[in-house]
Amino acid sequence: MGVTLSIPADAGRRRIEELLQENEDRVFKRWLEIAAGSASGGQVDRSSLAGQLRELYQALRRSFGDSGDLSDLRGLLAELSRTRARQGFTSSETAVVVFGLKEALYESVEADGSPEALRGFIWFSQVIDDLGLFTVETYATAREKVILDQAEQLLELSTPVVKLWEGIVAVPLVGTLDSARTQVVMEKLLQILVDTGSEHAVIDITGVPAVDTQVAQHLLKTVVAARLMGAECVISGIRPQIAHTIVTLGIEFGDIVTKATLADALAHTLRASGVEVSKGRGSRIAVRTVED
């Protein structure tokens, strides 16, 4: 259903319509200058902006002949807001694109000087103010969605699942482990277990700054989920401070194997999968598969 603006057909409104038509080139040129000048860092494409403003200008003029129906104009403004939100423009830079039309038209109104033009400009200002508020609100919604999408992408990137050995995968965790991230960890780990057919998984928490009851519960849920898929989990990265915290809080990991380092966890899972790990001369490590 279209949005309709109730506009009395008085001399003021008619004079504004005439000024927008008679001074179209002058008003549009000034509007483009204002809109382009509001962008910081020279990031605006002037030709693209000119095309967008031309569409808005024509839609505004058409609305005067459609009993004040602003549906098409609002649709164009919504698309402009979403585009600018994705391109990194600020809300102020986006709002100026709309509010700049008032300043551009006022120069023609001032030059006209008639009482009708001045009265009509008051009505026109109210229309532009309403459209400006709509644009800012749409921009805020679009910008929030962009931020949420970026947060999800960063969450995906910060939770890699890597294959360490045939049948062994690892999840190196860095940063805080909350409910949202735990869900991503479980989903990615379970998918990798299915794709690779791995029977062992190492969850490394060396990069997790602190372990409290909530973090421990998240870890336990991940281990249980992996076990349901037929894989055994080892938790590595249990530093002295974390071990002390776990004991102090009375957190129980039950029969889950824990190791101090990722290397220790890898050695454990290799032995569990039938691979013999032994130290050779110097610092070398010899690895061989144990035949049944």
C-alpha positions as CSV (number, residue, x, y, z in Angstrom):
1,M,0.0,0.0,0.0
2,G,1.5,3.4,-1.1
3,V,2.2,6.2,1.3
4,T,0.2,9.3,0.5
5,L,1.0,12.8,1.6
6,S,-2.0,15.1,2.1
7,I,-1.2,18.3,0.3
8,P,-3.6,21.3,-0.1
9,A,-3.6,22.5,-3.7
10,D,-2.7,26.1,-2.8
11,A,-0.7,28.7,-4.6
12,G,2.4,27.9,-2.5
13,R,2.6,24.3,-3.5
14,R,2.0,25.1,-7.2
15,R,4.8,27.7,-7.1
16,I,7.2,25.2,-5.8
17,E,6.3,22.7,-8.5
18,E,6.8,25.5,-11.1
19,L,10.2,26.4,-9.6
20,L,11.4,22.7,-9.7
21,Q,10.4,22.5,-13.3
22,E,11.6,26.0,-14.5
23,N,14.9,25.8,-12.7
24,E,15.6,22.1,-12.9
25,D,19.1,22.4,-14.3
26,R,20.1,25.0,-11.8
27,V,18.6,23.2,-8.8
28,F,19.9,19.8,-9.8
29,K,23.4,21.1,-10.4
30,R,23.5,22.8,-7.0
31,W,22.0,19.7,-5.3
32,L,24.7,17.5,-6.9
33,E,27.5,19.8,-5.7
34,I,26.1,19.7,-2.1
35,A,25.7,15.9,-2.1
36,A,29.1,15.3,-3.7
37,G,30.8,17.7,-1.3
38,S,29.5,15.9,1.8
39,A,31.5,12.7,1.1
40,S,34.8,12.5,2.9
41,G,37.9,11.0,1.4
42,G,36.7,11.5,-2.2
43,Q,34.9,8.1,-2.2
44,V,31.9,9.3,-4.2
45,D,31.5,8.4,-7.8
46,R,30.1,11.6,-9.2
47,S,28.5,10.1,-12.3
48,S,26.8,7.4,-10.3
49,L,25.6,9.9,-7.8
50,A,24.3,12.1,-10.6
51,G,22.2,9.2,-11.9
52,Q,20.8,8.5,-8.5
53,L,19.9,12.1,-7.8
54,R,18.3,12.4,-11.3
55,E,16.0,9.4,-10.5
56,L,15.1,11.0,-7.1
57,Y,14.4,14.4,-8.7
58,Q,12.1,12.9,-11.3
59,A,10.3,10.7,-8.7
60,L,9.7,13.8,-6.5
61,R,8.2,15.7,-9.4
62,R,6.0,12.7,-10.4
63,S,4.7,12.5,-6.8
64,F,3.2,16.0,-7.1
65,G,1.0,14.8,-9.9
66,D,0.1,11.6,-8.1
67,S,-1.8,13.2,-5.2
68,G,1.3,13.2,-3.1
69,D,2.1,9.5,-3.4
70,L,5.7,9.1,-2.3
71,S,6.0,5.3,-2.5
72,D,8.3,5.3,-5.5
73,L,10.5,8.0,-4.0
74,R,10.7,6.2,-0.7
75,G,11.7,3.0,-2.6
76,L,14.5,4.8,-4.3
77,L,15.7,6.3,-1.0
78,A,15.6,2.9,0.7
79,E,17.9,1.5,-2.0
80,L,20.2,4.5,-1.8
81,S,20.5,4.1,2.0
82,R,21.3,0.3,1.7
83,T,23.8,0.9,-1.0
84,R,25.6,3.7,1.0
85,A,25.6,1.6,4.1
86,R,27.4,-1.2,2.3
87,Q,29.8,1.2,0.7
88,G,30.9,2.7,4.1
89,F,29.3,6.1,3.9
90,T,28.3,7.7,7.2
91,S,24.7,8.4,8.2
92,S,25.4,12.2,7.9
93,E,26.8,11.8,4.4
94,T,23.7,9.9,3.5
95,A,21.3,12.3,5.0
96,V,22.9,15.3,3.3
97,V,22.0,13.7,-0.1
98,V,18.3,14.3,0.9
99,F,18.5,17.5,2.9
100,G,20.7,19.1,0.3
101,L,17.8,19.5,-2.0
102,K,16.2,22.1,0.4
103,E,19.3,24.3,0.1
104,A,19.5,23.9,-3.6
105,L,15.9,24.9,-4.1
106,Y,16.0,27.7,-1.6
107,E,18.3,29.7,-3.9
108,S,15.6,29.7,-6.5
109,V,12.9,30.5,-4.0
110,E,15.0,33.4,-2.7
111,A,15.5,34.7,-6.2
112,D,11.8,34.4,-6.9
113,G,10.9,36.3,-3.7
114,S,7.1,35.9,-4.0
115,P,5.0,35.1,-0.9
116,E,3.7,32.0,-2.7
117,A,7.2,30.6,-3.1
118,L,8.1,31.3,0.5
119,R,4.9,29.7,1.8
120,G,5.4,26.8,-0.5
121,F,9.0,26.3,0.7
122,I,7.7,25.7,4.2
123,W,5.6,22.9,3.0
124,F,8.5,21.6,0.8
125,S,10.8,21.6,3.8
126,Q,8.4,19.4,5.8
127,V,8.3,16.9,2.9
128,I,12.1,16.7,2.7
129,D,12.5,16.5,6.4
130,D,10.2,13.5,6.5
131,L,12.0,11.9,3.7
132,G,15.4,12.6,5.4
133,L,14.3,10.9,8.6
134,F,13.0,7.9,6.6
135,T,16.4,7.7,4.8
136,V,18.4,7.8,8.1
137,E,16.2,5.1,9.7
138,T,16.6,2.9,6.6
139,Y,20.4,3.5,6.6
140,A,20.6,2.6,10.3
141,T,18.8,-0.7,9.7
142,A,20.9,-1.5,6.7
143,R,24.1,-0.6,8.5
144,E,23.2,-2.9,11.4
145,K,22.7,-5.8,9.0
146,V,26.1,-5.1,7.5
147,I,27.8,-5.2,10.9
148,L,26.0,-8.4,11.8
149,D,27.0,-10.0,8.6
150,Q,30.6,-9.0,9.1
151,A,30.6,-10.3,12.6
152,E,29.4,-13.7,11.4
153,Q,32.1,-13.7,8.8
154,L,34.8,-12.9,11.4
155,L,33.4,-15.6,13.6
156,E,33.8,-18.1,10.8
157,L,37.3,-17.0,10.1
158,S,38.3,-17.1,13.8
159,T,37.2,-20.8,14.2
160,P,39.2,-22.9,11.7
161,V,39.1,-26.7,11.8
162,V,42.3,-28.2,10.4
163,K,43.4,-31.7,9.6
164,L,46.5,-32.7,11.5
165,W,46.9,-36.3,10.4
166,E,44.9,-39.0,8.7
167,G,41.8,-39.4,11.0
168,I,42.8,-36.5,13.3
169,V,41.5,-32.9,13.1
170,A,42.1,-30.0,15.4
171,V,40.2,-26.8,16.4
172,P,42.6,-24.1,17.6
173,L,40.5,-21.6,19.6
174,V,41.6,-18.0,20.1
175,G,39.6,-15.4,22.1
176,T,36.5,-15.6,24.2
177,L,34.3,-18.7,23.8
178,D,30.6,-17.7,24.1
179,S,27.4,-19.4,23.1
180,A,27.3,-18.1,19.5
181,R,30.9,-19.1,18.8
182,T,30.4,-22.5,20.5
183,Q,27.6,-23.2,18.0
184,V,29.9,-22.3,15.1
185,V,32.6,-24.5,16.5
186,M,30.3,-27.5,16.9
187,E,28.8,-27.1,13.4
188,K,32.2,-26.8,11.7
189,L,33.8,-29.6,13.8
190,L,30.9,-32.0,13.1
191,Q,30.9,-31.2,9.4
192,I,34.6,-31.9,9.2
193,L,34.2,-35.2,11.1
194,V,31.6,-36.2,8.6
195,D,33.6,-35.1,5.5
196,T,36.9,-36.6,6.6
197,G,35.6,-39.6,8.6
198,S,38.0,-38.7,11.4
199,E,37.8,-40.5,14.7
200,H,39.9,-38.1,16.8
201,A,39.6,-34.4,17.4
202,V,41.8,-32.0,19.3
203,I,40.3,-28.9,20.8
204,D,43.1,-26.5,21.6
205,I,42.3,-23.7,24.1
206,T,45.8,-22.2,24.3
207,G,44.5,-18.9,22.9
208,V,41.5,-18.8,25.2
209,P,42.4,-16.1,27.8
210,A,40.3,-17.6,30.7
211,V,38.2,-20.6,31.4
212,D,35.2,-20.2,33.7
213,T,32.1,-22.4,34.3
214,Q,30.4,-21.1,31.2
215,V,33.4,-21.8,28.9
216,A,33.8,-25.2,30.4
217,Q,30.1,-26.0,29.7
218,H,30.6,-24.9,26.1
219,L,33.7,-27.2,25.7
220,L,31.8,-30.1,27.2
221,K,28.9,-29.6,24.8
222,T,31.3,-29.7,21.9
223,V,32.9,-32.9,23.1
224,V,29.6,-34.6,23.6
225,A,28.4,-33.6,20.1
226,A,31.7,-35.0,18.6
227,R,31.2,-38.3,20.6
228,L,27.7,-38.7,19.2
229,M,29.4,-38.6,15.8
230,G,31.8,-41.4,16.9
231,A,34.8,-39.3,17.5
232,E,36.9,-38.9,20.7
233,C,38.1,-35.5,21.7
234,V,41.2,-34.3,23.5
235,I,41.4,-30.8,25.1
236,S,44.8,-29.2,24.9
237,G,46.3,-25.9,26.1
238,I,45.6,-26.5,29.8
239,R,48.1,-23.9,31.2
240,P,48.9,-23.8,35.0
241,Q,46.6,-20.8,35.5
242,I,43.7,-22.4,33.7
243,A,44.3,-25.7,35.7
244,H,44.2,-23.7,38.9
245,T,41.0,-22.0,37.9
246,I,39.3,-25.3,36.9
247,V,40.2,-26.8,40.3
248,T,39.1,-23.7,42.2
249,L,35.7,-23.6,40.4
250,G,35.2,-27.3,40.9
251,I,34.8,-27.9,37.1
252,E,34.7,-31.6,36.2
253,F,35.8,-32.8,32.7
254,G,35.0,-36.4,33.6
255,D,36.7,-38.9,31.4
256,I,37.7,-36.3,28.8
257,V,41.5,-36.4,28.1
258,T,43.3,-33.1,28.7
259,K,46.8,-32.2,27.7
260,A,49.1,-29.2,28.4
261,T,50.1,-28.6,24.8
262,L,48.9,-29.2,21.3
263,A,52.0,-31.4,20.7
264,D,51.1,-33.6,23.7
265,A,47.5,-33.9,22.4
266,L,48.7,-34.8,18.9
267,A,51.0,-37.5,20.3
268,H,48.2,-38.9,22.4
269,T,45.7,-39.1,19.4
270,L,48.4,-40.6,17.2
271,R,49.0,-43.4,19.7
272,A,45.2,-43.8,20.1
273,S,44.8,-44.2,16.3
274,G,47.6,-46.9,16.1
275,V,50.6,-44.7,15.2
276,E,53.7,-45.2,17.3
277,V,55.5,-42.0,18.3
278,S,59.1,-42.3,19.6
279,K,62.0,-39.8,20.0
280,G,64.9,-40.4,17.7
281,R,68.4,-39.0,17.9
282,G,68.7,-35.3,18.8
283,S,65.3,-33.6,18.7
284,R,63.8,-35.7,15.9
285,I,60.7,-37.7,16.4
286,A,60.1,-40.9,14.6
287,V,56.6,-41.8,13.6
288,R,55.6,-45.2,12.3
289,T,52.3,-47.0,11.9
290,V,51.8,-50.0,14.1
291,E,50.6,-53.0,12.1
292,D,48.0,-55.3,13.6
